[in-house]
Amino acid sequence: MRQTIEQQSATSATQLVRFYKIVMVTILLIGAALDVVLLLAGPEPLLRYVFTTVGELFLTVWMAAAL
């Protein structure tokens, strides 16, 4: 009985970690796609703002570390 509960808990935790990784990768890919769109078609002042803020750097490093 106890072993079954432990296995279910481990499976649940594994699924949660897998879901978290999928969400983080999705966010990273969406961010990268938006950066490419801004790079190719966005207005130049917006492009300059996006790539020079500390917030953009922090979010990029945070998402990469989450992977």
CHARMM-style PDB file with segment names, atoms N, HN, CA, C and O in Angstrom:
ATOM      1  N   MET     1       0.831  -1.199   0.000  1.00  0.00      PROA
ATOM      2  CA  MET     1       0.000   0.000   0.000  1.00  0.00      PROA
ATOM      3  C   MET     1       0.871   1.256   0.000  1.00  0.00      PROA
ATOM      4  O   MET     1       0.668   2.162  -0.808  1.00  0.00      PROA
ATOM      5  N   ARG     2       1.829   1.299   0.904  1.00  0.00      PROA
ATOM      6  HN  ARG     2       1.993   0.563   1.561  1.00  0.00      PROA
ATOM      7  CA  ARG     2       2.689   2.484   1.007  1.00  0.00      PROA
ATOM      8  C   ARG     2       3.525   2.665  -0.260  1.00  0.00      PROA
ATOM      9  O   ARG     2       3.730   3.784  -0.730  1.00  0.00      PROA
ATOM     10  N   GLN     3       4.002   1.545  -0.801  1.00  0.00      PROA
ATOM     11  HN  GLN     3       3.835   0.636  -0.419  1.00  0.00      PROA
ATOM     12  CA  GLN     3       4.816   1.613  -2.011  1.00  0.00      PROA
ATOM     13  C   GLN     3       3.993   2.162  -3.179  1.00  0.00      PROA
ATOM     14  O   GLN     3       4.510   2.929  -3.991  1.00  0.00      PROA
ATOM     15  N   THR     4       2.749   1.788  -3.267  1.00  0.00      PROA
ATOM     16  HN  THR     4       2.328   1.165  -2.607  1.00  0.00      PROA
ATOM     17  CA  THR     4       1.867   2.285  -4.327  1.00  0.00      PROA
ATOM     18  C   THR     4       1.690   3.793  -4.215  1.00  0.00      PROA
ATOM     19  O   THR     4       1.730   4.497  -5.224  1.00  0.00      PROA
ATOM     20  N   ILE     5       1.498   4.289  -3.013  1.00  0.00      PROA
ATOM     21  HN  ILE     5       1.466   3.717  -2.193  1.00  0.00      PROA
ATOM     22  CA  ILE     5       1.340   5.731  -2.803  1.00  0.00      PROA
ATOM     23  C   ILE     5       2.624   6.467  -3.176  1.00  0.00      PROA
ATOM     24  O   ILE     5       2.571   7.528  -3.797  1.00  0.00      PROA
ATOM     25  N   GLU     6       3.787   5.906  -2.799  1.00  0.00      PROA
ATOM     26  HN  GLU     6       3.831   5.044  -2.295  1.00  0.00      PROA
ATOM     27  CA  GLU     6       5.065   6.538  -3.143  1.00  0.00      PROA
ATOM     28  C   GLU     6       5.273   6.559  -4.654  1.00  0.00      PROA
ATOM     29  O   GLU     6       5.769   7.547  -5.195  1.00  0.00      PROA
ATOM     30  N   GLN     7       4.900   5.481  -5.337  1.00  0.00      PROA
ATOM     31  HN  GLN     7       4.497   4.678  -4.898  1.00  0.00      PROA
ATOM     32  CA  GLN     7       5.034   5.440  -6.792  1.00  0.00      PROA
ATOM     33  C   GLN     7       4.123   6.475  -7.448  1.00  0.00      PROA
ATOM     34  O   GLN     7       4.521   7.128  -8.412  1.00  0.00      PROA
ATOM     35  N   GLN     8       2.923   6.625  -6.937  1.00  0.00      PROA
ATOM     36  HN  GLN     8       2.600   6.094  -6.153  1.00  0.00      PROA
ATOM     37  CA  GLN     8       2.002   7.616  -7.490  1.00  0.00      PROA
ATOM     38  C   GLN     8       2.534   9.024  -7.268  1.00  0.00      PROA
ATOM     39  O   GLN     8       2.408   9.878  -8.146  1.00  0.00      PROA
ATOM     40  N   SER     9       3.124   9.275  -6.110  1.00  0.00      PROA
ATOM     41  HN  SER     9       3.226   8.582  -5.396  1.00  0.00      PROA
ATOM     42  CA  SER     9       3.694  10.593  -5.823  1.00  0.00      PROA
ATOM     43  C   SER     9       4.864  10.883  -6.750  1.00  0.00      PROA
ATOM     44  O   SER     9       4.993  11.995  -7.261  1.00  0.00      PROA
ATOM     45  N   ALA    10       5.718   9.883  -6.969  1.00  0.00      PROA
ATOM     46  HN  ALA    10       5.613   8.980  -6.553  1.00  0.00      PROA
ATOM     47  CA  ALA    10       6.870  10.063  -7.857  1.00  0.00      PROA
ATOM     48  C   ALA    10       6.403  10.312  -9.286  1.00  0.00      PROA
ATOM     49  O   ALA    10       6.954  11.163  -9.984  1.00  0.00      PROA
ATOM     50  N   THR    11       5.400   9.577  -9.715  1.00  0.00      PROA
ATOM     51  HN  THR    11       4.953   8.885  -9.148  1.00  0.00      PROA
ATOM     52  CA  THR    11       4.863   9.766 -11.062  1.00  0.00      PROA
ATOM     53  C   THR    11       4.265  11.158 -11.200  1.00  0.00      PROA
ATOM     54  O   THR    11       4.459  11.824 -12.216  1.00  0.00      PROA
ATOM     55  N   SER    12       3.547  11.592 -10.191  1.00  0.00      PROA
ATOM     56  HN  SER    12       3.389  11.051  -9.365  1.00  0.00      PROA
ATOM     57  CA  SER    12       2.943  12.919 -10.206  1.00  0.00      PROA
ATOM     58  C   SER    12       4.012  14.008 -10.281  1.00  0.00      PROA
ATOM     59  O   SER    12       3.871  14.967 -11.040  1.00  0.00      PROA
ATOM     60  N   ALA    13       5.073  13.861  -9.501  1.00  0.00      PROA
ATOM     61  HN  ALA    13       5.187  13.082  -8.885  1.00  0.00      PROA
ATOM     62  CA  ALA    13       6.158  14.849  -9.520  1.00  0.00      PROA
ATOM     63  C   ALA    13       6.858  14.856 -10.868  1.00  0.00      PROA
ATOM     64  O   ALA    13       7.200  15.920 -11.384  1.00  0.00      PROA
ATOM     65  N   THR    14       7.074  13.683 -11.441  1.00  0.00      PROA
ATOM     66  HN  THR    14       6.797  12.819 -11.021  1.00  0.00      PROA
ATOM     67  CA  THR    14       7.723  13.591 -12.752  1.00  0.00      PROA
ATOM     68  C   THR    14       6.875  14.283 -13.816  1.00  0.00      PROA
ATOM     69  O   THR    14       7.400  15.004 -14.664  1.00  0.00      PROA
ATOM     70  N   GLN    15       5.579  14.062 -13.767  1.00  0.00      PROA
ATOM     71  HN  GLN    15       5.153  13.476 -13.078  1.00  0.00      PROA
ATOM     72  CA  GLN    15       4.686  14.704 -14.734  1.00  0.00      PROA
ATOM     73  C   GLN    15       4.676  16.215 -14.550  1.00  0.00      PROA
ATOM     74  O   GLN    15       4.611  16.957 -15.529  1.00  0.00      PROA
ATOM     75  N   LEU    16       4.740  16.674 -13.315  1.00  0.00      PROA
ATOM     76  HN  LEU    16       4.794  16.071 -12.519  1.00  0.00      PROA
ATOM     77  CA  LEU    16       4.761  18.106 -13.040  1.00  0.00      PROA
ATOM     78  C   LEU    16       6.033  18.747 -13.587  1.00  0.00      PROA
ATOM     79  O   LEU    16       5.982  19.826 -14.176  1.00  0.00      PROA
ATOM     80  N   VAL    17       7.169  18.088 -13.395  1.00  0.00      PROA
ATOM     81  HN  VAL    17       7.210  17.211 -12.916  1.00  0.00      PROA
ATOM     82  CA  VAL    17       8.440  18.602 -13.919  1.00  0.00      PROA
ATOM     83  C   VAL    17       8.408  18.618 -15.438  1.00  0.00      PROA
ATOM     84  O   VAL    17       8.868  19.580 -16.054  1.00  0.00      PROA
ATOM     85  N   ARG    18       7.878  17.579 -16.046  1.00  0.00      PROA
ATOM     86  HN  ARG    18       7.505  16.797 -15.546  1.00  0.00      PROA
ATOM     87  CA  ARG    18       7.788  17.516 -17.507  1.00  0.00      PROA
ATOM     88  C   ARG    18       6.895  18.648 -18.032  1.00  0.00      PROA
ATOM     89  O   ARG    18       7.233  19.298 -19.022  1.00  0.00      PROA
ATOM     90  N   PHE    19       5.764  18.880 -17.372  1.00  0.00      PROA
ATOM     91  HN  PHE    19       5.489  18.353 -16.568  1.00  0.00      PROA
ATOM     92  CA  PHE    19       4.858  19.958 -17.767  1.00  0.00      PROA
ATOM     93  C   PHE    19       5.547  21.314 -17.632  1.00  0.00      PROA
ATOM     94  O   PHE    19       5.422  22.167 -18.510  1.00  0.00      PROA
ATOM     95  N   TYR    20       6.277  21.513 -16.528  1.00  0.00      PROA
ATOM     96  HN  TYR    20       6.379  20.820 -15.814  1.00  0.00      PROA
ATOM     97  CA  TYR    20       7.003  22.768 -16.299  1.00  0.00      PROA
ATOM     98  C   TYR    20       8.019  23.012 -17.413  1.00  0.00      PROA
ATOM     99  O   TYR    20       8.130  24.129 -17.917  1.00  0.00      PROA
ATOM    100  N   LYS    21       8.757  21.978 -17.795  1.00  0.00      PROA
ATOM    101  HN  LYS    21       8.667  21.070 -17.385  1.00  0.00      PROA
ATOM    102  CA  LYS    21       9.751  22.129 -18.859  1.00  0.00      PROA
ATOM    103  C   LYS    21       9.085  22.467 -20.190  1.00  0.00      PROA
ATOM    104  O   LYS    21       9.585  23.304 -20.941  1.00  0.00      PROA
ATOM    105  N   ILE    22       7.967  21.823 -20.481  1.00  0.00      PROA
ATOM    106  HN  ILE    22       7.560  21.143 -19.870  1.00  0.00      PROA
ATOM    107  CA  ILE    22       7.254  22.115 -21.729  1.00  0.00      PROA
ATOM    108  C   ILE    22       6.788  23.566 -21.749  1.00  0.00      PROA
ATOM    109  O   ILE    22       6.918  24.243 -22.768  1.00  0.00      PROA
ATOM    110  N   VAL    23       6.249  24.046 -20.638  1.00  0.00      PROA
ATOM    111  HN  VAL    23       6.143  23.495 -19.810  1.00  0.00      PROA
ATOM    112  CA  VAL    23       5.789  25.435 -20.553  1.00  0.00      PROA
ATOM    113  C   VAL    23       6.962  26.393 -20.737  1.00  0.00      PROA
ATOM    114  O   VAL    23       6.842  27.379 -21.464  1.00  0.00      PROA
ATOM    115  N   MET    24       8.089  26.119 -20.090  1.00  0.00      PROA
ATOM    116  HN  MET    24       8.186  25.318 -19.499  1.00  0.00      PROA
ATOM    117  CA  MET    24       9.255  27.002 -20.200  1.00  0.00      PROA
ATOM    118  C   MET    24       9.803  27.033 -21.629  1.00  0.00      PROA
ATOM    119  O   MET    24      10.151  28.099 -22.137  1.00  0.00      PROA
ATOM    120  N   VAL    25       9.880  25.883 -22.268  1.00  0.00      PROA
ATOM    121  HN  VAL    25       9.598  25.017 -21.855  1.00  0.00      PROA
ATOM    122  CA  VAL    25      10.371  25.836 -23.651  1.00  0.00      PROA
ATOM    123  C   VAL    25       9.414  26.588 -24.566  1.00  0.00      PROA
ATOM    124  O   VAL    25       9.855  27.301 -25.467  1.00  0.00      PROA
ATOM    125  N   THR    26       8.114  26.438 -24.348  1.00  0.00      PROA
ATOM    126  HN  THR    26       7.756  25.859 -23.616  1.00  0.00      PROA
ATOM    127  CA  THR    26       7.127  27.151 -25.157  1.00  0.00      PROA
ATOM    128  C   THR    26       7.276  28.659 -24.998  1.00  0.00      PROA
ATOM    129  O   THR    26       7.249  29.392 -25.986  1.00  0.00      PROA
ATOM    130  N   ILE    27       7.433  29.125 -23.766  1.00  0.00      PROA
ATOM    131  HN  ILE    27       7.455  28.529 -22.963  1.00  0.00      PROA
ATOM    132  CA  ILE    27       7.625  30.557 -23.522  1.00  0.00      PROA
ATOM    133  C   ILE    27       8.899  31.049 -24.198  1.00  0.00      PROA
ATOM    134  O   ILE    27       8.912  32.121 -24.804  1.00  0.00      PROA
ATOM    135  N   LEU    28       9.964  30.267 -24.095  1.00  0.00      PROA
ATOM    136  HN  LEU    28       9.953  29.396 -23.603  1.00  0.00      PROA
ATOM    137  CA  LEU    28      11.232  30.645 -24.718  1.00  0.00      PROA
ATOM    138  C   LEU    28      11.097  30.733 -26.238  1.00  0.00      PROA
ATOM    139  O   LEU    28      11.601  31.673 -26.853  1.00  0.00      PROA
ATOM    140  N   LEU    29      10.423  29.764 -26.842  1.00  0.00      PROA
ATOM    141  HN  LEU    29      10.014  29.000 -26.343  1.00  0.00      PROA
ATOM    142  CA  LEU    29      10.251  29.774 -28.296  1.00  0.00      PROA
ATOM    143  C   LEU    29       9.366  30.932 -28.754  1.00  0.00      PROA
ATOM    144  O   LEU    29       9.640  31.548 -29.784  1.00  0.00      PROA
ATOM    145  N   ILE    30       8.317  31.230 -28.005  1.00  0.00      PROA
ATOM    146  HN  ILE    30       8.095  30.729 -27.168  1.00  0.00      PROA
ATOM    147  CA  ILE    30       7.463  32.370 -28.350  1.00  0.00      PROA
ATOM    148  C   ILE    30       8.261  33.663 -28.251  1.00  0.00      PROA
ATOM    149  O   ILE    30       8.160  34.523 -29.126  1.00  0.00      PROA
ATOM    150  N   GLY    31       9.057  33.807 -27.187  1.00  0.00      PROA
ATOM    151  HN  GLY    31       9.139  33.108 -26.476  1.00  0.00      PROA
ATOM    152  CA  GLY    31       9.898  34.996 -27.040  1.00  0.00      PROA
ATOM    153  C   GLY    31      10.903  35.126 -28.165  1.00  0.00      PROA
ATOM    154  O   GLY    31      11.120  36.222 -28.682  1.00  0.00      PROA
ATOM    155  N   ALA    32      11.520  34.017 -28.551  1.00  0.00      PROA
ATOM    156  HN  ALA    32      11.344  33.126 -28.131  1.00  0.00      PROA
ATOM    157  CA  ALA    32      12.487  34.048 -29.649  1.00  0.00      PROA
ATOM    158  C   ALA    32      11.799  34.423 -30.961  1.00  0.00      PROA
ATOM    159  O   ALA    32      12.340  35.195 -31.752  1.00  0.00      PROA
ATOM    160  N   ALA    33      10.609  33.877 -31.186  1.00  0.00      PROA
ATOM    161  HN  ALA    33      10.170  33.250 -30.543  1.00  0.00      PROA
ATOM    162  CA  ALA    33       9.875  34.209 -32.409  1.00  0.00      PROA
ATOM    163  C   ALA    33       9.506  35.690 -32.439  1.00  0.00      PROA
ATOM    164  O   ALA    33       9.609  36.333 -33.484  1.00  0.00      PROA
ATOM    165  N   LEU    34       9.079  36.232 -31.307  1.00  0.00      PROA
ATOM    166  HN  LEU    34       8.995  35.710 -30.458  1.00  0.00      PROA
ATOM    167  CA  LEU    34       8.752  37.660 -31.256  1.00  0.00      PROA
ATOM    168  C   LEU    34       9.996  38.517 -31.483  1.00  0.00      PROA
ATOM    169  O   LEU    34       9.920  39.549 -32.150  1.00  0.00      PROA
ATOM    170  N   ASP    35      11.135  38.103 -30.937  1.00  0.00      PROA
ATOM    171  HN  ASP    35      11.196  37.265 -30.396  1.00  0.00      PROA
ATOM    172  CA  ASP    35      12.375  38.842 -31.178  1.00  0.00      PROA
ATOM    173  C   ASP    35      12.740  38.843 -32.659  1.00  0.00      PROA
ATOM    174  O   ASP    35      13.174  39.863 -33.196  1.00  0.00      PROA
ATOM    175  N   VAL    36      12.562  37.700 -33.316  1.00  0.00      PROA
ATOM    176  HN  VAL    36      12.209  36.872 -32.880  1.00  0.00      PROA
ATOM    177  CA  VAL    36      12.869  37.620 -34.752  1.00  0.00      PROA
ATOM    178  C   VAL    36      11.919  38.506 -35.547  1.00  0.00      PROA
ATOM    179  O   VAL    36      12.347  39.198 -36.471  1.00  0.00      PROA
ATOM    180  N   VAL    37      10.635  38.492 -35.198  1.00  0.00      PROA
ATOM    181  HN  VAL    37      10.288  37.930 -34.448  1.00  0.00      PROA
ATOM    182  CA  VAL    37       9.661  39.339 -35.900  1.00  0.00      PROA
ATOM    183  C   VAL    37      10.028  40.807 -35.729  1.00  0.00      PROA
ATOM    184  O   VAL    37       9.993  41.574 -36.691  1.00  0.00      PROA
ATOM    185  N   LEU    38      10.379  41.201 -34.509  1.00  0.00      PROA
ATOM    186  HN  LEU    38      10.408  40.578 -33.727  1.00  0.00      PROA
ATOM    187  CA  LEU    38      10.774  42.595 -34.284  1.00  0.00      PROA
ATOM    188  C   LEU    38      12.059  42.933 -35.035  1.00  0.00      PROA
ATOM    189  O   LEU    38      12.209  44.038 -35.556  1.00  0.00      PROA
ATOM    190  N   LEU    39      12.963  41.996 -35.085  1.00  0.00      PROA
ATOM    191  HN  LEU    39      12.842  41.098 -34.662  1.00  0.00      PROA
ATOM    192  CA  LEU    39      14.224  42.227 -35.787  1.00  0.00      PROA
ATOM    193  C   LEU    39      13.990  42.432 -37.280  1.00  0.00      PROA
ATOM    194  O   LEU    39      14.616  43.293 -37.897  1.00  0.00      PROA
ATOM    195  N   LEU    40      13.092  41.642 -37.858  1.00  0.00      PROA
ATOM    196  HN  LEU    40      12.583  40.941 -37.356  1.00  0.00      PROA
ATOM    197  CA  LEU    40      12.879  41.705 -39.300  1.00  0.00      PROA
ATOM    198  C   LEU    40      11.859  42.765 -39.715  1.00  0.00      PROA
ATOM    199  O   LEU    40      12.024  43.406 -40.753  1.00  0.00      PROA
ATOM    200  N   ALA    41      10.808  42.956 -38.917  1.00  0.00      PROA
ATOM    201  HN  ALA    41      10.674  42.436 -38.073  1.00  0.00      PROA
ATOM    202  CA  ALA    41       9.715  43.819 -39.364  1.00  0.00      PROA
ATOM    203  C   ALA    41       9.339  44.919 -38.389  1.00  0.00      PROA
ATOM    204  O   ALA    41       8.507  45.765 -38.715  1.00  0.00      PROA
ATOM    205  N   GLY    42       9.916  44.930 -37.224  1.00  0.00      PROA
ATOM    206  HN  GLY    42      10.592  44.243 -36.959  1.00  0.00      PROA
ATOM    207  CA  GLY    42       9.505  45.906 -36.219  1.00  0.00      PROA
ATOM    208  C   GLY    42      10.106  47.278 -36.450  1.00  0.00      PROA
ATOM    209  O   GLY    42      11.098  47.421 -37.166  1.00  0.00      PROA
ATOM    210  N   PRO    43       9.506  48.275 -35.847  1.00  0.00      PROA
ATOM    211  CA  PRO    43      10.074  49.625 -35.938  1.00  0.00      PROA
ATOM    212  C   PRO    43      11.399  49.701 -35.190  1.00  0.00      PROA
ATOM    213  O   PRO    43      11.576  49.051 -34.159  1.00  0.00      PROA
ATOM    214  N   GLU    44      12.295  50.468 -35.694  1.00  0.00      PROA
ATOM    215  HN  GLU    44      12.151  50.996 -36.531  1.00  0.00      PROA
ATOM    216  CA  GLU    44      13.659  50.514 -35.150  1.00  0.00      PROA
ATOM    217  C   GLU    44      13.729  50.965 -33.695  1.00  0.00      PROA
ATOM    218  O   GLU    44      14.475  50.347 -32.934  1.00  0.00      PROA
ATOM    219  N   PRO    45      13.008  51.996 -33.249  1.00  0.00      PROA
ATOM    220  CA  PRO    45      13.091  52.364 -31.830  1.00  0.00      PROA
ATOM    221  C   PRO    45      12.618  51.244 -30.896  1.00  0.00      PROA
ATOM    222  O   PRO    45      13.195  51.041 -29.827  1.00  0.00      PROA
ATOM    223  N   LEU    46      11.562  50.515 -31.302  1.00  0.00      PROA
ATOM    224  HN  LEU    46      11.094  50.680 -32.170  1.00  0.00      PROA
ATOM    225  CA  LEU    46      11.085  49.395 -30.502  1.00  0.00      PROA
ATOM    226  C   LEU    46      12.144  48.301 -30.453  1.00  0.00      PROA
ATOM    227  O   LEU    46      12.375  47.700 -29.404  1.00  0.00      PROA
ATOM    228  N   LEU    47      12.784  48.046 -31.585  1.00  0.00      PROA
ATOM    229  HN  LEU    47      12.597  48.535 -32.437  1.00  0.00      PROA
ATOM    230  CA  LEU    47      13.851  47.049 -31.644  1.00  0.00      PROA
ATOM    231  C   LEU    47      14.984  47.435 -30.700  1.00  0.00      PROA
ATOM    232  O   LEU    47      15.509  46.580 -29.986  1.00  0.00      PROA
ATOM    233  N   ARG    48      15.361  48.689 -30.687  1.00  0.00      PROA
ATOM    234  HN  ARG    48      14.935  49.383 -31.267  1.00  0.00      PROA
ATOM    235  CA  ARG    48      16.436  49.165 -29.814  1.00  0.00      PROA
ATOM    236  C   ARG    48      16.030  49.007 -28.349  1.00  0.00      PROA
ATOM    237  O   ARG    48      16.852  48.625 -27.516  1.00  0.00      PROA
ATOM    238  N   TYR    49      14.768  49.297 -28.033  1.00  0.00      PROA
ATOM    239  HN  TYR    49      14.100  49.607 -28.710  1.00  0.00      PROA
ATOM    240  CA  TYR    49      14.284  49.185 -26.649  1.00  0.00      PROA
ATOM    241  C   TYR    49      14.291  47.728 -26.171  1.00  0.00      PROA
ATOM    242  O   TYR    49      14.721  47.433 -25.056  1.00  0.00      PROA
ATOM    243  N   VAL    50      13.810  46.826 -27.026  1.00  0.00      PROA
ATOM    244  HN  VAL    50      13.461  47.065 -27.932  1.00  0.00      PROA
ATOM    245  CA  VAL    50      13.687  45.423 -26.627  1.00  0.00      PROA
ATOM    246  C   VAL    50      15.043  44.804 -26.334  1.00  0.00      PROA
ATOM    247  O   VAL    50      15.183  44.055 -25.367  1.00  0.00      PROA
ATOM    248  N   PHE    51      16.040  45.105 -27.150  1.00  0.00      PROA
ATOM    249  HN  PHE    51      15.926  45.714 -27.935  1.00  0.00      PROA
ATOM    250  CA  PHE    51      17.320  44.426 -27.002  1.00  0.00      PROA
ATOM    251  C   PHE    51      18.270  45.115 -26.033  1.00  0.00      PROA
ATOM    252  O   PHE    51      19.363  44.602 -25.790  1.00  0.00      PROA
ATOM    253  N   THR    52      17.895  46.249 -25.478  1.00  0.00      PROA
ATOM    254  HN  THR    52      17.007  46.666 -25.675  1.00  0.00      PROA
ATOM    255  CA  THR    52      18.832  46.939 -24.594  1.00  0.00      PROA
ATOM    256  C   THR    52      18.336  47.057 -23.156  1.00  0.00      PROA
ATOM    257  O   THR    52      19.029  47.636 -22.319  1.00  0.00      PROA
ATOM    258  N   THR    53      17.172  46.532 -22.854  1.00  0.00      PROA
ATOM    259  HN  THR    53      16.609  46.062 -23.534  1.00  0.00      PROA
ATOM    260  CA  THR    53      16.690  46.651 -21.480  1.00  0.00      PROA
ATOM    261  C   THR    53      17.269  45.546 -20.607  1.00  0.00      PROA
ATOM    262  O   THR    53      17.573  44.450 -21.077  1.00  0.00      PROA
ATOM    263  N   VAL    54      17.410  45.859 -19.350  1.00  0.00      PROA
ATOM    264  HN  VAL    54      17.163  46.750 -18.968  1.00  0.00      PROA
ATOM    265  CA  VAL    54      17.873  44.866 -18.380  1.00  0.00      PROA
ATOM    266  C   VAL    54      16.814  43.775 -18.220  1.00  0.00      PROA
ATOM    267  O   VAL    54      17.139  42.609 -17.992  1.00  0.00      PROA
ATOM    268  N   GLY    55      15.555  44.166 -18.342  1.00  0.00      PROA
ATOM    269  HN  GLY    55      15.291  45.113 -18.528  1.00  0.00      PROA
ATOM    270  CA  GLY    55      14.463  43.196 -18.223  1.00  0.00      PROA
ATOM    271  C   GLY    55      14.538  42.107 -19.275  1.00  0.00      PROA
ATOM    272  O   GLY    55      14.324  40.934 -18.968  1.00  0.00      PROA
ATOM    273  N   GLU    56      14.834  42.473 -20.501  1.00  0.00      PROA
ATOM    274  HN  GLU    56      15.007  43.426 -20.751  1.00  0.00      PROA
ATOM    275  CA  GLU    56      14.965  41.481 -21.573  1.00  0.00      PROA
ATOM    276  C   GLU    56      16.119  40.531 -21.277  1.00  0.00      PROA
ATOM    277  O   GLU    56      15.996  39.321 -21.464  1.00  0.00      PROA
ATOM    278  N   LEU    57      17.220  41.071 -20.822  1.00  0.00      PROA
ATOM    279  HN  LEU    57      17.320  42.054 -20.670  1.00  0.00      PROA
ATOM    280  CA  LEU    57      18.368  40.234 -20.469  1.00  0.00      PROA
ATOM    281  C   LEU    57      17.999  39.285 -19.328  1.00  0.00      PROA
ATOM    282  O   LEU    57      18.305  38.094 -19.385  1.00  0.00      PROA
ATOM    283  N   PHE    58      17.343  39.812 -18.295  1.00  0.00      PROA
ATOM    284  HN  PHE    58      17.094  40.779 -18.249  1.00  0.00      PROA
ATOM    285  CA  PHE    58      16.952  38.990 -17.144  1.00  0.00      PROA
ATOM    286  C   PHE    58      16.009  37.868 -17.565  1.00  0.00      PROA
ATOM    287  O   PHE    58      16.198  36.718 -17.168  1.00  0.00      PROA
ATOM    288  N   LEU    59      14.988  38.195 -18.371  1.00  0.00      PROA
ATOM    289  HN  LEU    59      14.835  39.129 -18.693  1.00  0.00      PROA
ATOM    290  CA  LEU    59      14.036  37.171 -18.792  1.00  0.00      PROA
ATOM    291  C   LEU    59      14.696  36.101 -19.649  1.00  0.00      PROA
ATOM    292  O   LEU    59      14.383  34.918 -19.511  1.00  0.00      PROA
ATOM    293  N   THR    60      15.600  36.500 -20.528  1.00  0.00      PROA
ATOM    294  HN  THR    60      15.854  37.460 -20.640  1.00  0.00      PROA
ATOM    295  CA  THR    60      16.287  35.531 -21.377  1.00  0.00      PROA
ATOM    296  C   THR    60      17.136  34.587 -20.540  1.00  0.00      PROA
ATOM    297  O   THR    60      17.102  33.374 -20.745  1.00  0.00      PROA
ATOM    298  N   VAL    61      17.898  35.134 -19.598  1.00  0.00      PROA
ATOM    299  HN  VAL    61      17.926  36.120 -19.431  1.00  0.00      PROA
ATOM    300  CA  VAL    61      18.748  34.301 -18.738  1.00  0.00      PROA
ATOM    301  C   VAL    61      17.890  33.409 -17.850  1.00  0.00      PROA
ATOM    302  O   VAL    61      18.215  32.239 -17.645  1.00  0.00      PROA
ATOM    303  N   TRP    62      16.791  33.957 -17.321  1.00  0.00      PROA
ATOM    304  HN  TRP    62      16.527  34.907 -17.488  1.00  0.00      PROA
ATOM    305  CA  TRP    62      15.918  33.179 -16.439  1.00  0.00      PROA
ATOM    306  C   TRP    62      15.292  32.003 -17.183  1.00  0.00      PROA
ATOM    307  O   TRP    62      15.249  30.889 -16.662  1.00  0.00      PROA
ATOM    308  N   MET    63      14.803  32.251 -18.408  1.00  0.00      PROA
ATOM    309  HN  MET    63      14.838  33.157 -18.831  1.00  0.00      PROA
ATOM    310  CA  MET    63      14.183  31.173 -19.172  1.00  0.00      PROA
ATOM    311  C   MET    63      15.209  30.128 -19.591  1.00  0.00      PROA
ATOM    312  O   MET    63      14.916  28.932 -19.582  1.00  0.00      PROA
ATOM    313  N   ALA    64      16.408  30.570 -19.958  1.00  0.00      PROA
ATOM    314  HN  ALA    64      16.646  31.541 -19.966  1.00  0.00      PROA
ATOM    315  CA  ALA    64      17.448  29.607 -20.328  1.00  0.00      PROA
ATOM    316  C   ALA    64      17.846  28.759 -19.121  1.00  0.00      PROA
ATOM    317  O   ALA    64      18.083  27.559 -19.259  1.00  0.00      PROA
ATOM    318  N   ALA    65      17.919  29.368 -17.950  1.00  0.00      PROA
ATOM    319  HN  ALA    65      17.726  30.343 -17.837  1.00  0.00      PROA
ATOM    320  CA  ALA    65      18.285  28.622 -16.739  1.00  0.00      PROA
ATOM    321  C   ALA    65      17.185  27.637 -16.353  1.00  0.00      PROA
ATOM    322  O   ALA    65      17.465  26.578 -15.791  1.00  0.00      PROA
ATOM    323  N   ALA    66      15.947  27.984 -16.651  1.00  0.00      PROA
ATOM    324  HN  ALA    66      15.720  28.844 -17.107  1.00  0.00      PROA
ATOM    325  CA  ALA    66      14.833  27.096 -16.309  1.00  0.00      PROA
ATOM    326  C   ALA    66      14.846  25.816 -17.132  1.00  0.00      PROA
ATOM    327  O   ALA    66      14.275  24.804 -16.725  1.00  0.00      PROA
ATOM    328  N   LEU    67      15.495  25.863 -18.284  1.00  0.00      PROA
ATOM    329  HN  LEU    67      15.958  26.685 -18.614  1.00  0.00      PROA
ATOM    330  CA  LEU    67      15.554  24.669 -19.121  1.00  0.00      PROA
ATOM    331  C   LEU    67      16.510  23.677 -18.523  1.00  0.00      PROA
ATOM    332  OT1 LEU    67      16.706  22.596 -19.078  1.00  0.00      PROA
TER     333      LEU     67
END
